[in-house]
Amino acid sequence: MFVVFVAVREHTALVSALSAAGTVAAGVFAALAALGSMRAAAESSATARRSREALARTAQPSVRPEVRADGDELLGDVLVEGKAAVGVTIAWLLVDREIATASADRIEPGATGGLTVDLGLPADADLAATVRMIWLEYRDAGRLGLWRDTWEIAPNAQSPFRLASSTLQD
């Protein structure tokens, strides 16, 4: 803050210059306050986004691919546990074959046959030699989140598939 005593009226140029400097200083302080407000808003937005993501993750159903033999054919199934999944789409990326895809509006937990794909493979097919990857997209029943999962073949494991990535989309 500037305090100036002007004793003589002939110094009006000095008074005008000090007035302009005060205006500039007020503008700088206003800009700093605006930057602080923008930073606080950005932090609030990031906190809100993290809260939405946490809420969506608590609603995420457990969705995974499985295979089963049906006569001479190998079928791919989608199994859901915990909570219902909606808008489910699966794509089986096969070696030297067309992509096998299917969709379902809703799969309840524990439902068998909720989403089945004929893989066009013999029942005794070697998964490691015939399946490149499995891609799943689904939402929780409350539509809080949209997930995209990628599964890989996991030879010599308890389950034939291993979750490679699971991404919550915005």
Number of C-alpha atoms within 10 A of each C-alpha: 5 8 6 9 7 11 7 7 8 9 10 11 10 12 15 11 11 15 13 12 13 14 12 12 13 12 12 12 12 12 12 12 12 12 12 12 12 12 12 12 12 12 12 12 12 12 12 12 13 12 12 14 17 13 13 20 16 11 20 25 22 14 21 20 22 13 19 13 14 11 9 11 16 20 19 25 21 24 21 21 16 13 18 21 27 21 16 23 18 27 18 23 18 19 14 9 13 11 14 16 18 16 19 16 13 17 24 17 17 13 13 13 12 18 21 21 19 16 23 15 18 14 16 11 13 11 18 15 10 16 20 15 18 25 21 21 21 26 24 23 18 13 14 16 22 19 20 17 18 19 20 17 20 15 13 7 9 8 12 16 21 18 15 14 11 14 12 16 9 10
